[in-house]
Amino acid sequence: MSKGHWNTKEGILDLLLRLVRVPSVTGTRGELRMEEEIVSILMELPYYQKHPEYIFKKAIRHDALDRKAVACLFKGSDSASRTIILLSHYDVVGVEDFGRLTPLAFSPLDYTRALEHEELPEDAREDLRSGDWIFGRGIMDMKAGLAAQLALISEVCEREDLGCNLVLLATPDEERYSAGMFAGVELLDEIRQQFGLNYELTICSEPSFGAYPGDRSKYFYTGSVGKMLPLIYCTGTETHVGEPLEGLNAAWMASVYAERSELSTAFLESAQGERNPLPTTLKLTDLKESYDVQTPTSAYLLLNILTLLQSPEEVMDKLKAIGMESSEYIGERLENIYQSLGYREDTNTRKIVKPRVYTYWELYEKGLKEHGSAFRQAIEEHVKKLEQDLGTNMGKLTAAIAGVMSSYFKSLAPFYLIMLSPPYYPHVYLKDDRKDVKAMNIVAGCIEKAREDFGEEIKVRSYFQGLSDVSYFRLRDSEKVTKVLEKEMPLYGEGYDIPLDLIAGLDVPAVNIGPYGKDAHKRTERLHIPFSTEVLPALLKHAVYSY
């Protein structure tokens, strides 16, 4: 790295290329290399050579790779406890989509040159021709934000004239379950207690996302959507394919539920002039492992639900209502089929059984009532074994637990079992209290500076819809949220160690001031160099010095 601080266009670009060069694909040992690289970068600064005790790591609990959140502290020029957190994640998604150019995915300069000879969408082709864009995995999401924050730290450390403290926090695993942020929350709490800090603002530097297809506006955000991942487990009744009316196909049950939940406006919300994306199915499968002529007896779907205001309890109520609608539809469809086939009411051929609908906790309580403590012990033993066998695939593990639970209630089949799989993201937004208004004013000041100094128009949105670790800086109605997760998410506290109490205790307003790019998670992922290496650094610096 060059002498002096790195908060220049050239310095940030050098940092960025250095960060992208490390293939820190989530869930791989590349994240360990990235952790080491961040520490190595910090240790090149004289401030941290003098104060190595201001660099911190915190391991993710029960993590097979022993990945860690990394943080550093800069102590301001006065004795105030006021502290701003700079947040980023250092993992990236995989590169399978890069095809034959996969070997160049983490070499942005080479990859950008190679794309000159590739077929590209017209928008990407125009950006490539302009010379203002650089392509590569992680270049936008979100190593550009991390590079800008590290560069800001380097200048602040050199000048040592900032009146407040800074804590930079970089986490792994954001692209999967955000387990790195859970370690980060624990680490922030430890640093706060050790140094007597008062966290007043979090600035995340995730990239801007379009608000609609084709949108090329630049945005800063003052909150983030929440996320729930319901798992709907379907237990049918088996039959031979030659006698389909003698049973109920679990795959059909799942597809009926999926059709009613997909893009369901029951979950639509409006808040501060914005709407949440409608729910969509992430996985739909039966659980037959081989071919035979028996109908599937079990199936499940995973449903992605993004929230602005609605609580987990409200979401569970809506999910159960869809289960009841699905059951009614199946009953009516079977009734019509029987009538069309001419079956009479008094014959033994009429076997219409509508699926029952349970939540995980309802069925669990039923098991305790009928089987006592032996039921609880059996479920707990199965969960431990499944964790050993299936590892960290939370959705698959949750489905396996549902299968074990359902096996105790074959006499109740057919039925829907509604439960929650990790991850859980709380929705966060700014309110009208003093801390939140001050955070909003910081964003407004950055937007004004961008307009006056650079001629850039930046819009404000209340919710970042790409999902972000800023969700874990605030938790509203924590007792109610905890109650639902304890009841309906079997992995809560059993491998999914989200620290809800610490999150509620943080209660820090969070905003997103980040770079500008396009096509995150695509082979055409790219970063706009002028904005991200000239405008963004000036705005981040303005944010921390004007706070």
VMD Tcl script that draws the C-alpha trace (Angstrom):
set ca {
  {0.00 0.00 0.00}
  {1.07 3.60 -0.58}
  {2.43 5.82 2.17}
  {-0.04 8.02 4.01}
  {-3.73 7.37 4.36}
  {-5.67 5.44 1.70}
  {-8.74 7.69 1.46}
  {-8.01 8.72 -2.12}
  {-9.35 7.39 -5.40}
  {-6.14 5.48 -6.07}
  {-5.83 4.24 -2.49}
  {-9.41 2.95 -2.36}
  {-9.08 1.21 -5.71}
  {-5.87 -0.50 -4.55}
  {-7.59 -1.58 -1.36}
  {-10.59 -2.84 -3.28}
  {-8.54 -4.97 -5.65}
  {-6.65 -6.39 -2.69}
  {-9.88 -7.32 -0.93}
  {-11.53 -8.82 -4.00}
  {-8.44 -10.90 -4.70}
  {-9.31 -13.03 -1.65}
  {-12.04 -15.54 -2.72}
  {-14.08 -15.24 0.45}
  {-17.06 -17.27 -0.73}
  {-19.49 -17.72 2.12}
  {-19.17 -21.04 3.92}
  {-15.59 -21.67 2.73}
  {-12.09 -21.29 4.10}
  {-11.75 -18.22 1.91}
  {-13.56 -16.34 4.68}
  {-10.71 -17.22 7.04}
  {-8.22 -15.74 4.57}
  {-10.33 -12.60 4.33}
  {-10.38 -12.23 8.10}
  {-6.57 -12.45 8.13}
  {-6.27 -9.97 5.27}
  {-8.40 -7.36 7.05}
  {-6.26 -7.64 10.18}
  {-3.12 -7.44 8.03}
  {-4.41 -4.25 6.37}
  {-5.19 -2.66 9.73}
  {-1.76 -3.56 11.09}
  {-0.15 -1.58 8.26}
  {-1.49 1.58 9.90}
  {0.84 3.18 12.48}
  {-2.16 3.73 14.79}
  {-2.77 -0.01 15.15}
  {0.92 -0.82 15.28}
  {0.89 1.41 18.36}
  {-2.47 0.07 19.60}
  {-2.79 -3.59 18.50}
  {-5.15 -4.06 21.45}
  {-7.73 -2.05 19.48}
  {-8.15 -4.88 16.96}
  {-10.63 -7.57 17.95}
  {-11.99 -10.91 16.75}
  {-15.00 -12.95 17.84}
  {-15.64 -16.51 16.72}
  {-19.03 -17.69 15.51}
  {-20.48 -20.15 18.00}
  {-20.34 -23.82 17.00}
  {-18.87 -22.95 13.60}
  {-17.05 -25.81 11.88}
  {-14.74 -23.36 10.08}
  {-14.09 -21.21 13.16}
  {-14.92 -18.05 11.22}
  {-14.74 -14.76 13.07}
  {-16.12 -11.26 13.04}
  {-13.34 -8.65 12.93}
  {-13.49 -5.21 14.52}
  {-11.21 -2.28 15.24}
  {-11.59 0.74 17.50}
  {-10.45 4.29 16.90}
  {-10.60 6.41 20.04}
  {-11.61 10.00 19.36}
  {-9.65 13.07 20.31}
  {-11.81 13.81 23.35}
  {-12.95 11.60 26.20}
  {-16.55 11.34 25.00}
  {-18.23 7.96 24.80}
  {-20.10 8.85 21.58}
  {-19.37 6.15 19.02}
  {-20.23 5.50 15.37}
  {-20.17 1.93 14.06}
  {-19.03 1.29 10.48}
  {-20.55 -2.00 9.31}
  {-19.66 -4.26 6.41}
  {-19.54 -7.94 5.52}
  {-16.59 -9.62 3.88}
  {-18.10 -12.78 2.42}
  {-19.37 -13.08 -1.16}
  {-21.62 -15.47 -3.05}
  {-20.21 -18.22 -5.26}
  {-18.92 -17.91 -8.82}
  {-20.58 -20.83 -10.60}
  {-22.40 -18.36 -12.86}
  {-19.09 -17.08 -14.30}
  {-18.76 -20.13 -16.56}
  {-15.47 -20.49 -18.37}
  {-14.28 -17.17 -16.93}
  {-14.56 -18.46 -13.36}
  {-10.74 -18.40 -12.86}
  {-10.88 -14.60 -13.39}
  {-13.83 -13.90 -11.08}
  {-11.62 -12.50 -8.31}
  {-9.26 -10.63 -10.65}
  {-11.40 -7.61 -11.58}
  {-8.99 -5.96 -14.03}
  {-8.43 -9.19 -15.97}
  {-12.10 -10.14 -15.82}
  {-13.21 -6.73 -17.05}
  {-10.83 -6.99 -20.03}
  {-12.00 -10.54 -20.78}
  {-15.64 -9.42 -20.93}
  {-14.82 -7.29 -23.98}
  {-14.98 -10.53 -25.99}
  {-18.14 -11.93 -24.35}
  {-21.84 -11.70 -25.14}
  {-23.36 -9.34 -22.57}
  {-26.73 -7.69 -21.91}
  {-26.84 -4.29 -23.63}
  {-26.80 -2.34 -20.36}
  {-23.67 -4.16 -19.19}
  {-22.06 -3.74 -22.62}
  {-22.62 0.03 -22.51}
  {-21.11 0.26 -19.02}
  {-18.10 -1.78 -20.13}
  {-17.49 0.53 -23.09}
  {-17.65 3.63 -20.89}
  {-14.52 2.67 -18.96}
  {-16.14 3.85 -15.71}
  {-17.07 0.39 -14.47}
  {-15.12 -2.56 -13.11}
  {-16.52 -6.10 -13.01}
  {-15.94 -9.03 -10.65}
  {-17.35 -11.08 -7.82}
  {-17.73 -9.04 -4.64}
  {-16.63 -5.81 -6.34}
  {-20.06 -4.32 -5.59}
  {-21.44 -6.57 -2.83}
  {-19.80 -5.49 -0.74}
  {-16.05 -5.12 -0.80}
  {-16.32 -1.63 -2.25}
  {-18.12 -0.55 0.92}
  {-15.53 -2.29 3.10}
  {-12.68 -0.65 1.15}
  {-14.23 2.79 1.59}
  {-14.66 2.24 5.32}
  {-11.10 0.98 5.76}
  {-9.84 3.98 3.81}
  {-11.82 6.32 6.07}
  {-10.35 4.63 9.14}
  {-6.85 5.11 7.71}
  {-7.37 8.87 7.29}
  {-8.99 9.31 10.69}
  {-6.13 7.41 12.32}
  {-3.58 9.63 10.58}
  {-5.32 12.90 11.48}
  {-6.51 11.89 14.97}
  {-8.86 14.89 14.99}
  {-12.25 13.16 15.22}
  {-14.31 14.05 18.27}
  {-16.17 10.73 18.50}
  {-15.03 7.12 18.48}
  {-15.28 4.76 15.53}
  {-15.74 0.99 15.59}
  {-15.38 -0.79 12.27}
  {-17.08 -4.19 12.23}
  {-16.66 -6.65 9.34}
  {-18.53 -9.96 9.39}
  {-18.56 -13.29 7.53}
  {-21.63 -15.37 6.61}
  {-23.89 -12.44 5.72}
  {-24.84 -14.11 2.44}
  {-26.24 -17.13 4.30}
  {-27.49 -16.97 7.89}
  {-25.70 -13.85 9.20}
  {-24.05 -15.95 11.91}
  {-21.05 -13.63 11.63}
  {-23.24 -10.73 12.71}
  {-24.38 -12.68 15.76}
  {-20.71 -12.93 16.77}
  {-20.43 -9.24 15.84}
  {-23.27 -8.28 18.19}
  {-21.53 -10.12 21.02}
  {-18.24 -8.43 20.13}
  {-19.83 -4.96 20.05}
  {-21.26 -5.57 23.50}
  {-17.85 -6.62 24.84}
  {-16.10 -3.58 23.31}
  {-18.81 -1.26 24.65}
  {-18.37 -2.57 28.18}
  {-14.58 -2.60 28.03}
  {-14.22 1.00 26.83}
  {-17.41 2.60 28.14}
  {-18.77 3.38 24.68}
  {-22.19 4.69 23.76}
  {-23.21 3.52 20.29}
  {-25.22 6.32 18.68}
  {-25.19 5.50 14.96}
  {-24.41 2.64 12.59}
  {-23.36 3.35 9.01}
  {-23.50 0.35 6.71}
  {-22.08 0.63 3.21}
  {-24.05 -1.94 1.26}
  {-24.45 -0.96 -2.41}
  {-27.53 0.76 -3.78}
  {-30.23 -1.48 -5.29}
  {-32.81 -0.53 -7.91}
  {-36.32 0.00 -6.56}
  {-37.90 -1.56 -9.67}
  {-36.73 -3.32 -12.86}
  {-34.53 -0.97 -14.88}
  {-34.20 1.58 -12.06}
  {-30.76 3.21 -12.17}
  {-31.22 5.77 -9.40}
  {-28.80 5.97 -6.50}
  {-30.23 5.44 -3.03}
  {-29.29 5.77 0.61}
  {-31.38 3.86 3.14}
  {-32.59 4.54 6.67}
  {-33.68 1.00 7.52}
  {-33.99 -2.52 6.20}
  {-36.73 -5.06 5.58}
  {-37.19 -7.98 7.91}
  {-37.32 -11.59 6.80}
  {-39.03 -14.76 7.93}
  {-38.59 -18.19 6.34}
  {-41.65 -20.34 7.10}
  {-41.42 -24.04 6.37}
  {-44.71 -25.77 5.54}
  {-44.40 -29.51 6.07}
  {-47.08 -31.62 4.41}
  {-47.95 -35.11 5.68}
  {-50.20 -36.97 3.30}
  {-51.69 -40.46 3.27}
  {-50.09 -43.06 1.05}
  {-51.75 -44.96 -1.76}
  {-50.92 -46.79 -4.98}
  {-50.93 -44.63 -8.10}
  {-53.63 -46.91 -9.46}
  {-55.91 -45.79 -6.59}
  {-55.14 -42.08 -6.18}
  {-58.41 -41.35 -4.38}
  {-57.54 -43.81 -1.60}
  {-54.97 -41.40 -0.18}
  {-53.84 -37.79 -0.33}
  {-50.67 -36.89 -2.20}
  {-48.35 -34.74 -0.04}
  {-46.83 -33.20 -3.17}
  {-50.28 -31.97 -4.17}
  {-50.83 -30.56 -0.68}
  {-47.57 -28.62 -0.97}
  {-48.37 -27.29 -4.44}
  {-51.84 -26.15 -3.34}
  {-50.32 -24.24 -0.43}
  {-47.59 -22.78 -2.65}
  {-50.15 -21.58 -5.20}
  {-52.06 -19.72 -2.47}
  {-49.03 -18.24 -0.74}
  {-47.09 -17.22 -3.85}
  {-47.29 -13.42 -4.23}
  {-50.09 -13.38 -1.66}
  {-51.28 -9.84 -0.95}
  {-52.24 -10.97 2.55}
  {-48.64 -10.12 3.47}
  {-48.53 -6.80 1.60}
  {-47.60 -3.81 3.74}
  {-47.14 -0.11 3.16}
  {-44.96 2.02 5.42}
  {-43.49 5.47 4.86}
  {-44.64 5.37 1.26}
  {-42.94 2.05 0.47}
  {-44.16 -1.52 0.00}
  {-42.59 -4.82 0.84}
  {-41.90 -7.40 -1.89}
  {-44.58 -10.09 -1.98}
  {-43.82 -13.59 -0.68}
  {-42.30 -16.21 -2.96}
  {-41.42 -19.90 -2.69}
  {-37.72 -20.69 -2.35}
  {-38.02 -24.47 -2.29}
  {-40.79 -26.95 -3.07}
  {-40.09 -30.67 -2.92}
  {-41.43 -34.06 -1.94}
  {-39.23 -36.32 0.16}
  {-39.28 -39.52 -1.85}
  {-35.72 -40.74 -2.26}
  {-36.37 -43.20 -5.10}
  {-38.93 -44.09 -7.71}
  {-41.84 -46.38 -6.93}
  {-45.60 -46.38 -7.52}
  {-46.56 -45.10 -4.07}
  {-47.66 -41.48 -3.87}
  {-45.44 -39.14 -1.83}
  {-46.32 -39.14 1.87}
  {-44.32 -36.06 2.80}
  {-43.31 -32.82 1.13}
  {-42.43 -29.30 2.16}
  {-41.99 -25.79 0.91}
  {-39.89 -22.87 2.13}
  {-41.55 -19.50 1.78}
  {-39.68 -16.18 1.77}
  {-41.58 -13.39 3.54}
  {-40.20 -9.85 3.83}
  {-41.70 -7.51 6.41}
  {-41.88 -3.80 7.12}
  {-44.01 -3.71 10.26}
  {-45.88 -6.99 10.78}
  {-44.84 -9.17 13.70}
  {-43.90 -12.87 13.62}
  {-47.18 -13.62 15.39}
  {-49.17 -11.85 12.65}
  {-47.24 -13.72 9.97}
  {-47.93 -17.07 11.67}
  {-51.66 -16.25 11.81}
  {-51.68 -15.50 8.07}
  {-49.76 -18.68 7.29}
  {-52.27 -20.73 9.22}
  {-55.14 -19.01 7.40}
  {-53.56 -20.01 4.07}
  {-53.32 -23.56 5.42}
  {-57.05 -23.53 6.16}
  {-57.79 -22.13 2.68}
  {-55.66 -24.87 1.13}
  {-57.46 -27.52 3.15}
  {-60.85 -26.20 2.08}
  {-59.79 -26.16 -1.56}
  {-58.58 -29.75 -1.41}
  {-61.85 -30.83 0.18}
  {-63.94 -29.01 -2.44}
  {-61.80 -30.36 -5.29}
  {-62.20 -33.92 -4.06}
  {-65.92 -33.41 -3.59}
  {-66.25 -32.25 -7.20}
  {-64.21 -35.19 -8.45}
  {-66.36 -37.66 -6.53}
  {-69.50 -36.11 -7.94}
  {-68.15 -36.13 -11.50}
  {-67.30 -39.83 -11.12}
  {-70.82 -40.57 -9.92}
  {-69.94 -41.78 -6.43}
  {-72.95 -41.65 -4.13}
  {-73.05 -40.43 -0.53}
  {-73.88 -43.89 0.86}
  {-71.05 -45.84 -0.75}
  {-67.82 -46.81 0.98}
  {-65.87 -45.15 -1.77}
  {-66.38 -41.67 -0.32}
  {-63.26 -40.93 1.71}
  {-62.91 -37.19 1.60}
  {-60.56 -36.07 4.38}
  {-59.49 -32.43 4.42}
  {-56.00 -31.81 5.81}
  {-55.78 -30.54 9.36}
  {-53.60 -27.50 10.03}
  {-51.16 -27.20 12.96}
  {-48.35 -24.95 13.98}
  {-45.19 -26.59 15.30}
  {-46.01 -25.60 18.87}
  {-49.57 -26.88 18.65}
  {-48.40 -30.31 17.55}
  {-45.55 -30.29 20.07}
  {-48.00 -29.58 22.91}
  {-50.23 -32.37 21.64}
  {-47.27 -34.73 21.74}
  {-46.43 -33.75 25.31}
  {-50.03 -34.32 26.39}
  {-50.24 -37.75 24.74}
  {-46.71 -39.08 25.30}
  {-45.31 -37.03 28.19}
  {-41.62 -36.34 28.79}
  {-40.62 -39.32 26.65}
  {-41.86 -37.38 23.62}
  {-39.76 -34.33 24.49}
  {-36.68 -36.45 25.08}
  {-37.14 -38.33 21.81}
  {-37.48 -35.11 19.82}
  {-34.40 -33.59 21.49}
  {-32.34 -36.72 20.76}
  {-33.46 -36.71 17.14}
  {-32.56 -33.03 16.80}
  {-29.02 -33.64 18.10}
  {-28.51 -36.55 15.72}
  {-29.89 -34.59 12.78}
  {-27.55 -31.69 13.56}
  {-24.60 -34.09 13.37}
  {-25.82 -35.66 10.13}
  {-27.02 -32.57 8.26}
  {-24.66 -29.88 9.55}
  {-25.52 -26.26 8.84}
  {-28.25 -26.62 6.19}
  {-30.89 -25.00 8.38}
  {-33.80 -25.50 5.99}
  {-33.07 -29.17 5.44}
  {-32.53 -29.66 9.15}
  {-35.82 -27.96 10.02}
  {-37.64 -30.17 7.50}
  {-36.04 -33.27 9.02}
  {-37.19 -32.21 12.49}
  {-40.69 -31.72 11.09}
  {-40.53 -35.24 9.69}
  {-39.60 -36.69 13.06}
  {-42.38 -34.75 14.76}
  {-44.93 -35.79 12.16}
  {-44.01 -39.46 12.48}
  {-45.65 -39.48 15.92}
  {-48.98 -38.39 14.44}
  {-49.61 -40.61 11.43}
  {-53.15 -41.19 12.66}
  {-53.86 -37.49 12.16}
  {-52.75 -37.47 8.50}
  {-53.24 -35.66 6.26}
  {-52.08 -32.40 7.86}
  {-50.09 -29.24 7.29}
  {-47.39 -28.38 9.85}
  {-46.41 -24.71 9.85}
  {-43.11 -23.71 11.44}
  {-40.16 -21.35 11.07}
  {-36.72 -22.09 9.68}
  {-33.70 -19.82 10.19}
  {-32.77 -17.15 9.40}
  {-34.83 -14.45 11.05}
  {-34.19 -10.78 10.22}
  {-36.00 -8.10 12.25}
  {-37.22 -5.15 10.22}
  {-35.62 -1.87 11.28}
  {-36.54 1.74 10.56}
  {-36.03 5.20 11.99}
  {-38.53 6.74 14.41}
  {-39.08 10.33 15.55}
  {-36.90 10.24 18.67}
  {-33.72 12.30 19.07}
  {-31.21 9.62 18.05}
  {-33.15 8.64 14.96}
  {-33.76 12.22 13.83}
  {-30.04 12.90 14.14}
  {-29.32 9.85 11.97}
  {-31.80 11.05 9.37}
  {-30.14 14.48 9.38}
  {-26.76 12.87 8.69}
  {-28.21 11.18 5.61}
  {-29.84 14.43 4.48}
  {-26.53 16.26 4.91}
  {-24.71 13.68 2.78}
  {-27.32 13.96 0.04}
  {-27.02 17.74 0.05}
  {-23.22 17.53 -0.14}
  {-23.45 15.05 -3.03}
  {-25.68 17.47 -4.93}
  {-23.67 20.62 -4.22}
  {-20.13 19.25 -4.52}
  {-20.55 16.52 -7.14}
  {-23.82 17.17 -8.96}
  {-25.11 13.77 -7.85}
  {-28.80 13.19 -7.12}
  {-29.33 10.59 -4.41}
  {-32.74 9.46 -3.18}
  {-33.71 8.22 0.28}
  {-35.60 5.00 0.89}
  {-36.79 3.85 4.30}
  {-36.11 0.16 3.68}
  {-33.14 -1.58 2.09}
  {-34.76 -4.56 0.38}
  {-31.63 -6.60 -0.31}
  {-31.46 -7.87 3.32}
  {-28.69 -6.59 5.52}
  {-26.94 -7.12 8.84}
  {-28.30 -3.74 9.98}
  {-31.41 -5.74 10.94}
  {-29.48 -6.88 14.00}
  {-29.01 -3.44 15.56}
  {-32.55 -3.06 16.81}
  {-35.43 -5.32 17.87}
  {-38.89 -3.98 18.57}
  {-41.28 -5.96 20.81}
  {-38.44 -8.29 21.69}
  {-40.45 -10.34 24.20}
  {-43.17 -11.10 21.64}
  {-40.62 -11.95 18.95}
  {-38.69 -14.23 21.29}
  {-41.89 -16.01 22.32}
  {-42.79 -16.88 18.72}
  {-39.28 -18.06 17.83}
  {-39.07 -20.18 20.97}
  {-42.32 -21.90 20.05}
  {-42.28 -22.13 16.28}
  {-38.56 -22.32 15.31}
  {-37.17 -25.63 16.62}
  {-33.58 -24.60 15.84}
  {-33.77 -21.40 17.88}
  {-31.06 -21.82 20.51}
  {-30.26 -25.25 19.07}
  {-27.69 -24.36 16.43}
  {-29.26 -21.06 15.42}
  {-27.86 -18.79 18.10}
  {-29.39 -15.41 17.31}
  {-28.71 -13.19 20.40}
  {-32.10 -11.47 20.60}
  {-31.48 -9.98 24.05}
  {-28.22 -8.33 22.96}
  {-29.82 -7.07 19.74}
  {-32.67 -5.49 21.71}
  {-30.11 -3.96 24.06}
  {-28.13 -2.36 21.21}
  {-31.06 -0.30 19.89}
  {-28.83 1.71 17.54}
  {-30.26 3.61 14.55}
  {-28.69 2.33 11.34}
  {-28.41 3.94 7.92}
  {-26.89 2.77 4.67}
  {-24.51 5.06 2.80}
  {-22.85 2.94 0.15}
  {-21.36 2.65 -3.32}
  {-23.17 2.45 -6.64}
  {-23.12 -0.71 -8.68}
  {-25.28 -3.09 -10.68}
  {-26.15 -6.78 -10.93}
  {-25.21 -8.08 -7.49}
  {-24.91 -11.89 -7.47}
  {-24.70 -12.03 -11.28}
  {-21.73 -12.62 -13.59}
  {-22.11 -8.99 -14.65}
  {-21.71 -7.68 -11.08}
  {-19.97 -4.34 -11.44}
  {-19.03 -1.15 -9.65}
  {-19.21 2.47 -10.83}
  {-15.68 3.65 -10.12}
  {-16.13 7.47 -10.06}
  {-19.00 7.45 -7.56}
  {-17.60 4.67 -5.39}
  {-14.02 5.95 -5.14}
  {-14.60 9.73 -5.19}
  {-18.12 10.66 -4.12}
  {-18.78 7.95 -1.52}
  {-15.52 8.52 0.42}
  {-16.27 12.24 0.69}
  {-19.78 11.51 1.97}
  {-18.63 8.96 4.56}
  {-16.04 11.42 5.79}
  {-18.68 14.15 5.97}
  {-20.99 11.82 7.93}
  {-18.51 11.01 10.70}
  {-17.01 14.50 10.99}
  {-20.39 16.23 11.07}
  {-21.95 13.93 13.64}
}
mol new
graphics top color blue
foreach p $ca { graphics top sphere $p radius 0.5 }
foreach p [lrange $ca 0 end-1] q [lrange $ca 1 end] { graphics top cylinder $p $q radius 0.2 }
display resetview
